[in-house]
Amino acid sequence: MPEEKQKPNPYFVALEQLDRGAKVAGLSPAIREILSQPKNELIINFPVRMDSGEYKMFKGYRVQHSNILGPYKGGIRYHEQVSLDEVKALASWMTYKCALHDIPFGGGKGGIKFTPRDHSLSELERITRRFTHALGSNIGPEYDIPAPDVGTNGQIMVWMMDTYMNVVGFTDKNANRRVVTGKTVSSGGSLGRETATGQGIVHCIAEWARDRRVDLNGSTFTVQGFGNVGANAAKILARTGASMVAVGDWKAYIANPDGINPYRLAEHVAQTGSVAGFPAARESTRAEFFGTPADIFIPAALELEIGVTEARALAVRLIVEGANGPTETAAEPILKEKGIDLIPDILANSGGVVVSYYEWLQNKRSERWDLEEVEDRLAKRMKRTYLQVSEYAAARKCDWRTAAMGIALERIGKAYSERGIFP
């Protein structure tokens, strides 16, 4: 097992980012105050029958941060470290991510505190259905729309959808398909949704490479976290001729200076559950991983993995945040001093919520868009937002995270100033 690192409270990190963005955007103190806390925080304790016949209690969360721009939207995480403050941070980042892309959604996030790999498929189904039933009318296709996150996938979203559709009991049950996004394609999901976050990351890398006149063919990259986001980003980036030289996950870190084939590694992970034991690479340590020289680093694991120690060790030109909130506030000045470019999470990993929005629209209109249309729309939106952030950062002379937050907060601030505060 890789060594654990001590992390700050992610919610405090989110608040620090809010403060920096608010300053640049000229956000009124009143709206900053409103955004500093989510609208609703839900904690649910619920029993589930295990395969053995015994009952076990689970703790689930749903945090709804802001719906000033549209329904709450955000993932459901199954992980042993899920906590209220983590979910609050993730929900607020979703608000800013949607606002940055001008998508008519707000921010929400949820999770259950447990280790999914310790449970059978039938137990996961019962945990998911019981949690969805307990959420009840706190989610809904025009109110709060969950999606996959760490430890969840399309199958889990389909169980959530099916449970919700059977609980609400409307005559137009199928209208409720869009209560979740990230579903499997055969059950109402969108083509291109599974690879969307990884695809969005690569669009950002390609734009950066073009601006900096960097040839991706022959460049090197490292990836932390080889789940849906990390694996898809690695596969898509490999098509440009870039080579993955080190990768790590919850269980192990591995390296090969001659390159690791992401397709073969993904097959290995599908069979074994981890990158550990992959035959075409040597085992390494977390410290060695962060010190690996490469052009690009994609942190796609959990939040706050890049602290001061990691920032000092990094020998890369670009960090593209595949995970939400992977960088500690204290690490950012070190990265800046070292001349490492950073594409922030609310821009870099937003391909997932962009295509979730497209899935929601397809369900709402009873349409099925072909893969080419989905990918074209995603490419256009990612490139447009990338350019907006780039121009905003240059005009305001600020870093990219602050620029992305500034754009998002200006949009949210405008909506509040026009609508006013009820009553």
C-alpha positions as CSV (number, residue, x, y, z in Angstrom):
1,M,0.0,0.0,0.0
2,P,1.4,3.5,-0.8
3,E,2.1,5.7,2.2
4,E,-0.8,7.9,3.3
5,K,-0.3,11.7,3.3
6,Q,-1.8,14.1,5.9
7,K,-4.2,16.4,4.2
8,P,-5.8,19.8,5.1
9,N,-9.6,20.1,5.3
10,P,-10.8,20.3,1.6
11,Y,-13.7,22.6,2.5
12,F,-11.2,25.2,3.9
13,V,-9.2,24.9,0.6
14,A,-12.4,25.5,-1.4
15,L,-13.1,28.6,0.8
16,E,-9.6,30.0,0.2
17,Q,-10.2,29.6,-3.6
18,L,-13.5,31.3,-3.3
19,D,-11.9,34.3,-1.6
20,R,-9.2,34.6,-4.2
21,G,-11.7,34.4,-7.1
22,A,-14.1,36.8,-5.3
23,K,-11.4,39.4,-5.1
24,V,-10.6,39.2,-8.8
25,A,-14.2,39.1,-9.8
26,G,-15.2,42.0,-7.6
27,L,-17.9,39.8,-6.0
28,S,-20.0,41.5,-3.3
29,P,-19.3,40.4,0.3
30,A,-23.0,39.4,0.6
31,I,-22.8,36.9,-2.3
32,R,-19.4,35.6,-1.1
33,E,-21.1,35.0,2.3
34,I,-24.0,33.1,0.6
35,L,-21.6,30.9,-1.4
36,S,-19.4,30.1,1.6
37,Q,-22.1,27.6,2.8
38,P,-24.2,25.2,0.9
39,K,-28.0,25.6,0.8
40,N,-28.7,22.1,2.1
41,E,-26.7,19.4,3.9
42,L,-28.3,16.0,4.2
43,I,-26.9,13.1,6.2
44,I,-28.7,9.7,6.0
45,N,-28.0,6.7,8.2
46,F,-29.6,3.6,6.7
47,P,-29.5,-0.2,7.2
48,V,-28.7,-2.7,4.5
49,R,-28.9,-6.5,4.6
50,M,-25.6,-8.2,3.7
51,D,-25.2,-11.4,1.8
52,S,-24.6,-13.2,5.1
53,G,-28.1,-12.1,6.3
54,E,-26.7,-9.6,8.9
55,Y,-27.6,-5.9,8.8
56,K,-25.0,-3.2,8.5
57,M,-25.5,0.6,9.0
58,F,-24.2,3.0,6.3
59,K,-23.8,6.8,6.4
60,G,-24.7,8.7,3.2
61,Y,-24.5,12.4,2.3
62,R,-26.0,14.8,-0.2
63,V,-24.9,18.4,-0.2
64,Q,-26.7,21.0,-2.4
65,H,-24.5,24.0,-2.7
66,S,-26.2,26.4,-5.1
67,N,-29.1,26.3,-7.6
68,I,-29.1,30.0,-8.7
69,L,-28.1,29.0,-12.3
70,G,-30.1,25.7,-12.5
71,P,-30.8,22.4,-10.8
72,Y,-28.1,21.0,-8.4
73,K,-25.8,18.6,-10.3
74,G,-23.0,16.4,-9.1
75,G,-21.5,13.0,-8.5
76,I,-22.1,10.3,-5.9
77,R,-18.9,9.0,-4.4
78,Y,-18.4,5.6,-2.7
79,H,-15.2,5.7,-0.6
80,E,-14.1,5.0,2.9
81,Q,-12.9,8.6,3.4
82,V,-16.1,10.4,2.4
83,S,-17.0,13.1,5.0
84,L,-19.4,16.0,5.2
85,D,-16.6,18.6,4.7
86,E,-15.3,16.7,1.7
87,V,-18.7,16.6,0.1
88,K,-19.3,20.3,0.8
89,A,-16.0,21.2,-1.0
90,L,-16.9,19.0,-3.9
91,A,-20.4,20.4,-4.2
92,S,-19.1,24.0,-4.2
93,W,-16.5,23.1,-6.9
94,M,-19.4,21.7,-9.0
95,T,-21.2,25.1,-8.7
96,Y,-18.2,26.9,-10.1
97,K,-17.5,24.3,-12.8
98,C,-21.0,24.6,-14.2
99,A,-20.9,28.4,-14.0
100,L,-17.5,28.5,-15.7
101,H,-18.9,26.6,-18.7
102,D,-22.2,28.6,-18.7
103,I,-24.1,25.3,-18.2
104,P,-27.5,25.9,-16.6
105,F,-26.8,23.7,-13.5
106,G,-25.8,24.4,-10.0
107,G,-23.5,22.4,-7.7
108,G,-24.3,19.3,-5.6
109,K,-22.4,16.2,-4.4
110,G,-23.1,13.1,-2.5
111,G,-21.5,10.0,-1.2
112,I,-21.5,7.0,1.1
113,K,-18.7,6.3,3.5
114,F,-17.6,2.7,2.9
115,T,-15.2,0.6,0.8
116,P,-17.0,-0.6,-2.3
117,R,-14.4,-3.2,-3.2
118,D,-15.2,-5.1,0.0
119,H,-18.8,-5.8,-1.2
120,S,-20.4,-8.1,-3.7
121,L,-22.4,-6.7,-6.7
122,S,-25.7,-7.7,-5.0
123,E,-24.7,-5.8,-1.8
124,L,-23.7,-2.7,-3.9
125,E,-27.1,-2.9,-5.6
126,R,-28.9,-3.0,-2.2
127,I,-26.7,-0.2,-0.7
128,T,-27.4,2.0,-3.8
129,R,-31.1,1.3,-3.9
130,R,-31.6,1.9,-0.2
131,F,-29.6,5.2,-0.4
132,T,-31.6,6.4,-3.4
133,H,-34.9,5.5,-1.6
134,A,-33.7,7.4,1.5
135,L,-32.9,10.4,-0.6
136,G,-36.4,10.4,-1.9
137,S,-37.6,13.8,-3.2
138,N,-34.3,15.4,-2.3
139,I,-33.2,14.4,-5.8
140,G,-35.2,14.9,-9.0
141,P,-34.8,15.4,-12.8
142,E,-35.4,19.2,-12.5
143,Y,-34.1,19.6,-8.9
144,D,-30.9,17.6,-8.2
145,I,-29.3,15.3,-10.7
146,P,-26.6,12.8,-9.4
147,A,-23.8,11.3,-11.6
148,P,-20.9,8.9,-11.1
149,D,-17.8,9.8,-9.2
150,V,-15.0,8.0,-7.4
151,G,-16.1,4.4,-6.7
152,T,-19.3,4.6,-8.7
153,N,-20.1,3.9,-12.4
154,G,-22.8,3.6,-15.0
155,Q,-24.4,0.5,-13.5
156,I,-24.8,2.2,-10.1
157,M,-26.4,5.2,-11.8
158,V,-28.9,2.8,-13.6
159,W,-29.8,1.3,-10.2
160,M,-30.4,4.8,-8.8
161,M,-32.5,5.8,-11.8
162,D,-34.6,2.6,-11.6
163,T,-35.2,3.0,-7.9
164,Y,-36.2,6.6,-8.3
165,M,-38.5,5.8,-11.2
166,N,-40.2,3.1,-9.2
167,V,-40.5,5.3,-6.1
168,V,-42.0,8.4,-7.6
169,G,-44.8,6.5,-9.2
170,F,-45.6,9.1,-11.9
171,T,-47.5,7.8,-15.0
172,D,-44.7,9.3,-17.2
173,K,-42.0,7.2,-15.5
174,N,-39.6,7.4,-18.4
175,A,-39.5,11.2,-18.1
176,N,-37.5,10.6,-14.9
177,R,-34.6,8.9,-16.7
178,R,-32.7,12.1,-16.5
179,V,-32.8,12.0,-12.6
180,V,-29.2,10.8,-13.0
181,T,-26.5,11.1,-15.7
182,G,-23.6,8.9,-16.5
183,K,-25.9,5.9,-17.1
184,T,-25.0,3.0,-19.3
185,V,-25.9,3.8,-23.0
186,S,-28.5,1.0,-23.2
187,S,-30.4,2.5,-20.2
188,G,-30.5,6.0,-21.4
189,G,-26.9,7.2,-21.1
190,S,-25.1,9.3,-23.7
191,L,-22.5,8.0,-26.1
192,G,-19.1,9.6,-25.2
193,R,-20.1,10.1,-21.5
194,E,-17.7,7.5,-20.1
195,T,-14.7,9.0,-21.8
196,A,-15.8,12.6,-21.5
197,T,-13.7,13.7,-18.5
198,G,-10.5,12.1,-19.9
199,Q,-11.4,13.6,-23.3
200,G,-11.8,17.1,-21.8
201,I,-8.4,16.8,-20.1
202,V,-6.7,16.0,-23.4
203,H,-8.5,19.0,-25.1
204,C,-6.9,21.2,-22.5
205,I,-3.5,19.6,-22.9
206,A,-3.7,20.0,-26.7
207,E,-4.7,23.7,-26.4
208,W,-1.8,24.3,-23.9
209,A,0.6,22.5,-26.3
210,R,-0.5,24.6,-29.2
211,D,-0.1,27.8,-27.2
212,R,3.3,26.8,-25.9
213,R,4.4,25.3,-29.2
214,V,5.0,21.9,-27.5
215,D,5.0,18.8,-29.7
216,L,2.9,16.2,-27.8
217,N,4.4,13.4,-30.1
218,G,7.4,12.2,-28.1
219,S,6.4,14.0,-24.9
220,T,6.1,12.2,-21.5
221,F,3.4,12.1,-18.9
222,T,2.6,10.7,-15.5
223,V,-0.9,9.8,-14.0
224,Q,-1.9,9.4,-10.4
225,G,-5.2,7.4,-10.2
226,F,-6.0,5.0,-12.9
227,G,-9.8,4.8,-12.6
228,N,-12.2,6.1,-15.2
229,V,-10.6,9.6,-15.5
230,G,-7.0,8.6,-15.4
231,A,-7.3,5.6,-17.6
232,N,-9.3,7.4,-20.3
233,A,-7.1,10.5,-20.3
234,A,-4.0,8.2,-20.6
235,K,-5.5,6.3,-23.5
236,I,-6.6,9.4,-25.4
237,L,-3.3,11.2,-24.7
238,A,-1.3,8.2,-25.9
239,R,-2.9,8.6,-29.4
240,T,-1.0,11.9,-29.8
241,G,2.3,10.0,-29.5
242,A,2.8,11.0,-25.8
243,S,4.3,8.3,-23.5
244,M,3.1,7.4,-20.0
245,V,6.3,6.8,-17.9
246,A,4.8,6.4,-14.4
247,V,1.4,5.7,-12.8
248,G,0.0,5.1,-9.4
249,D,-3.2,4.2,-7.6
250,W,-4.6,3.3,-4.2
251,K,-2.4,0.2,-4.0
252,A,0.9,0.8,-5.8
253,Y,3.1,3.1,-8.0
254,I,4.8,1.7,-11.1
255,A,7.3,3.2,-13.6
256,N,8.9,2.5,-16.9
257,P,11.0,5.2,-18.7
258,D,10.4,3.4,-22.0
259,G,6.6,3.9,-21.6
260,I,3.6,2.0,-20.2
261,N,0.9,1.0,-22.6
262,P,-2.3,2.5,-21.1
263,Y,-4.6,0.0,-23.0
264,R,-2.7,-3.0,-21.6
265,L,-2.6,-1.5,-18.1
266,A,-6.4,-0.8,-18.2
267,E,-6.9,-4.5,-19.0
268,H,-4.7,-5.5,-16.1
269,V,-6.6,-3.1,-13.7
270,A,-9.9,-4.5,-14.9
271,Q,-8.7,-8.0,-14.0
272,T,-6.8,-7.3,-10.7
273,G,-8.3,-4.0,-9.4
274,S,-5.0,-2.2,-9.3
275,V,-1.9,-1.2,-11.3
276,A,0.1,-3.3,-8.8
277,G,1.9,-6.3,-10.4
278,F,1.7,-5.0,-14.0
279,P,4.5,-7.0,-15.7
280,A,5.7,-4.4,-18.1
281,A,6.8,-1.9,-15.4
282,R,8.8,-1.9,-12.2
283,E,7.3,-1.1,-8.8
284,S,8.2,2.3,-7.3
285,T,7.2,4.5,-4.4
286,R,5.0,7.5,-4.0
287,A,8.0,9.8,-3.4
288,E,9.7,8.4,-6.6
289,F,6.5,8.9,-8.5
290,F,6.3,12.6,-7.7
291,G,10.0,13.1,-8.5
292,T,9.6,11.4,-12.0
293,P,10.7,13.9,-14.7
294,A,8.0,14.3,-17.3
295,D,6.4,17.0,-19.4
296,I,2.8,16.6,-18.1
297,F,1.4,15.3,-14.8
298,I,-2.3,14.4,-14.5
299,P,-3.4,14.0,-10.9
300,A,-6.6,12.0,-11.2
301,A,-6.9,10.3,-7.8
302,L,-8.4,12.0,-4.7
303,E,-8.3,15.7,-3.6
304,L,-5.3,17.3,-1.9
305,E,-2.6,14.9,-3.1
306,I,-0.2,17.7,-4.1
307,G,1.2,19.3,-0.9
308,V,4.3,21.3,-0.3
309,T,6.6,18.1,-0.4
310,E,5.1,16.9,-3.7
311,A,5.3,20.4,-5.2
312,R,9.0,20.6,-4.4
313,A,9.6,17.1,-5.9
314,L,7.7,17.6,-9.1
315,A,9.8,17.9,-12.3
316,V,7.1,18.6,-14.9
317,R,6.1,21.5,-17.2
318,L,2.3,21.2,-16.8
319,I,-0.2,19.9,-14.2
320,V,-3.7,19.1,-15.5
321,E,-6.1,18.5,-12.6
322,G,-8.1,15.4,-13.4
323,A,-9.2,15.0,-9.8
324,N,-11.3,17.7,-8.0
325,G,-9.1,19.8,-5.7
326,P,-5.9,17.8,-5.9
327,T,-3.6,20.8,-5.0
328,E,-3.2,22.3,-1.6
329,T,-3.2,26.1,-1.3
330,A,0.3,26.1,0.2
331,A,1.7,24.1,-2.8
332,E,0.6,26.6,-5.5
333,P,3.3,29.3,-4.9
334,I,6.0,26.6,-5.1
335,L,4.6,25.4,-8.5
336,K,4.4,29.0,-9.7
337,E,8.0,29.7,-8.6
338,K,9.2,26.5,-10.5
339,G,7.4,27.7,-13.6
340,I,5.0,24.8,-13.7
341,D,1.8,25.6,-15.6
342,L,-1.4,24.5,-13.9
343,I,-4.8,23.9,-15.6
344,P,-7.3,23.9,-12.7
345,D,-9.9,21.2,-12.0
346,I,-13.0,23.3,-12.7
347,L,-11.7,23.7,-16.3
348,A,-9.6,20.6,-16.8
349,N,-12.0,17.8,-15.6
350,S,-15.2,19.5,-16.6
351,G,-15.7,17.3,-19.7
352,G,-17.8,15.0,-17.5
353,V,-20.4,17.5,-16.5
354,V,-20.5,19.0,-20.0
355,V,-21.5,15.6,-21.5
356,S,-23.7,14.9,-18.4
357,Y,-25.6,18.1,-19.5
358,Y,-25.8,16.7,-23.0
359,E,-27.1,13.4,-21.7
360,W,-29.7,15.2,-19.6
361,L,-30.9,17.1,-22.7
362,Q,-31.1,13.9,-24.8
363,N,-33.3,12.3,-22.1
364,K,-35.4,15.4,-21.8
365,R,-36.0,15.5,-25.6
366,S,-36.1,11.7,-26.1
367,E,-33.2,12.0,-28.5
368,R,-30.0,10.0,-29.1
369,W,-27.1,12.0,-30.4
370,D,-24.4,10.1,-32.3
371,L,-20.9,10.0,-30.8
372,E,-19.5,12.4,-33.4
373,E,-22.0,15.1,-32.4
374,V,-21.3,14.7,-28.6
375,E,-17.5,14.8,-29.1
376,D,-17.8,17.8,-31.5
377,R,-19.9,19.7,-29.0
378,L,-17.6,18.8,-26.2
379,A,-14.4,19.9,-28.1
380,K,-16.0,23.2,-29.1
381,R,-17.1,24.0,-25.5
382,M,-13.8,22.9,-23.9
383,K,-11.7,25.0,-26.3
384,R,-14.0,28.1,-26.0
385,T,-13.8,28.0,-22.2
386,Y,-10.0,27.3,-22.2
387,L,-9.6,30.5,-24.3
388,Q,-11.8,32.5,-22.0
389,V,-9.8,31.5,-19.0
390,S,-6.5,32.2,-20.8
391,E,-7.7,35.7,-21.8
392,Y,-9.1,36.4,-18.3
393,A,-5.8,35.4,-16.6
394,A,-3.8,37.6,-19.0
395,A,-6.1,40.6,-18.6
396,R,-6.3,40.3,-14.7
397,K,-2.6,39.2,-14.3
398,C,-3.7,36.2,-12.1
399,D,-3.2,32.5,-12.1
400,W,-5.5,30.2,-14.0
401,R,-7.4,28.8,-11.0
402,T,-8.2,32.4,-9.9
403,A,-9.2,33.3,-13.5
404,A,-11.5,30.3,-13.8
405,M,-13.1,31.1,-10.4
406,G,-13.4,34.7,-11.4
407,I,-15.4,33.9,-14.6
408,A,-17.7,31.6,-12.7
409,L,-18.2,34.0,-9.8
410,E,-19.0,36.9,-12.2
411,R,-21.8,34.8,-13.8
412,I,-23.2,33.8,-10.4
413,G,-22.9,37.3,-9.1
414,K,-24.8,38.7,-12.1
415,A,-27.6,36.2,-11.5
416,Y,-27.9,37.2,-7.8
417,S,-27.8,40.9,-8.6
418,E,-30.6,40.5,-11.2
419,R,-32.8,38.2,-9.1
420,G,-32.1,39.7,-5.7
421,I,-32.3,37.8,-2.4
422,F,-35.8,36.5,-1.4
423,P,-37.8,37.9,0.4
